[in-house]
Amino acid sequence: MSGPFDLSLLRRWPDVEAPGLVAADAADRLILDESASARAEIGPGELVVIGDAYGALTLGAASDGADGIRVHQDALSGEAALAANARQWAPDARFASMGLDAELVSGARVVLLRLPRSLDALADIAATVASAAAPDAIVFAGARVKHMALAMNDVLRTAFERLDVTHARDKSRVLIARTPRAVTPPEPRAGRVDGLEIRAYGGAFAGARIDIGTRLLLQHLPGDAPAGTADDPWIDFACGTGVVASAWATRHPDVHVYASDQSAAAVASARATATANGVADRVTVVRDDLLSRRADASASLIALNPPFHSGSAVSDRVAPRLFADAARVLRPGGELWCVWNSALRYRPVLERLVGPTRQIARDPKFTVTVSRRR
């Protein structure tokens, strides 16, 4: 590739696309501009991109001549969007999607990072980079100013000797970290709640705790549901740290559970949670967008605490995609047990996309419903 890349061409698909939601923004452009001179001095395979929402940093760098770019995106939808944007607009770009581990950053000399909003996620990224990147590695970490906090500087300073802060431009800023410290790779945070062991890598929703919505759902999930076999497992959809999956498997020693999430951090956390509770042999955890690996009409019971963010934006368009795919996977008469913020008023949507829906429980903030597949 050669010549400047028009970031406005990028699309968010398969993530939510709606007015006001963009695939590239001023922070992406600032990161590319601030890192341009450093990127010009590195060779193939020495550039790593982390947190690239939909491909702006990867394809922008490729257009400047970067080759063999290693990329980590937590959201599987981000990987799909990067691949789709590359096919459409930059078919010659050479990159590989990888996990957040030593292989991703080994020998890297320049790292482009979209700052995550979670400090724990940033700590995991910083430790991963510092523990395996080249001694002269430089990290260009940027975001919109409204999503940045001074505590991010402190997190980066624990992993790097030097930190510089750029001037703001178009309400965005870049932190530049140099000289990696000798640090150890990240381990999941550990917690124990109501007798359940929880493990959480940085960025996993709720961390090593049980959020109040999931807690309400756990209090009301059925104890005598059908199936739960290896061929018809109970499904923890958008599983996060795998609290529901491991709680199910712990409460019901003969039940098999299938847990799915599109977040790499969530999947790693859910696997660690299952292992910590001694149920990994009956809990299968996969990284998937929706439930695409599951066949139509293949499940009798699904539990879901749907997210309501698309990237940093709050959106009511995320959950209906999950409801529709849950309906596809449920057998006729199968049940979707769902907890949701009462203000979102999802019951009519569940009625339309899944089937007859009744309220099971409600507290000042959350509602639990069960929807029976038509």
Secondary structure, 3 states (H helix, E strand, C coil): CCCCCCHHHCCCCCCCCCCCCCCCCHHHHHHHHHHHHHHCCCCCCCEEEECCCCCHHHHHHHHCCCCCEEEECCEHHHHHHHHHHHHHHCCCCCEEECCCCHHHHCCCCEEEEECCCCHHHHHHHHHHHHHHCCCCCEEEEEEEHHHCCHHHHHHHHCCEEEEEECCCECCEEEEEEEEECCCCCCCCEEEEECCEEEEECCCCCCCCCCCHHHHHHHHHCCCCCCCCCCCCCEEEECCCCCHHHHHHHHHCCCCCEEEEECEHHHHHHHHHHHHHCCCCCCEEEEECCCCCCCCCCCEEEEEECCCCEECCEECCCHHHHHHHHHHHHEEEEEEEEEEEEHHHCCHHHHHHHCCCEEEEEECCCEEEEEEECC
